[in-house]
Amino acid sequence: MRTSSGNRRTSPLERLFLLFVWGGWLCGAAVPSAAAATGPCVARAENRELDYWLGTWTVTYPGGPGSSVSKVSLALGDCVVVESWESAGHSGENRFAYSADDGGWRGMFADNEGRVHVFEGQLKGGTAEFRGPSRGPKGESVLNRIQVTRVSADRVTQSWEKSMDNGVTWSLAFRGEYSRKK
């Protein structure tokens, strides 16, 4: 949408993306580890709901190039869960954070092929589910759903599904099996 001056307005999801990028994505690694132990997210139970995913993982998936590597860590005073992954030249990051302002989870996916997706989500009983819109190759609306599920202390699954009918039916785009590296 454009304003009368010709400038394009940003959507709430675009503003969230900009907040992640300008509010800490690029400087997250610069936060001293001593500061991480004193932030408000350390003690807030909601911020700890994805801690089961922290660690270094070997990821396998059908049609994949063997195994991939995923490193999941905390950033910005333990407030943001960051997954960095690499698979045969394809790499990316997922960032997830709990918003104390409104009691919801937010996420963002970005990769080295120029794709960016922004999600809203919730966590229940060892499963994180995030949903967000995108556009298909012909400009069609696509609803994306990512689920990260704890199977055991050393196993996690991640699935990415897409819906062309606003969530009535889903097709599987990716399903990864995560095994904790020892």
Helices and strands as residue ranges (DSSP letters): H 12-20, I 21-25, G 28-30, H 33-36, G 45-48, G 51-53, E 55-60, E 67-75, E 80-87, E 90-99, E 104-111, E 116-124, E 127-135, E 141-152, E 155-163, E 171-180
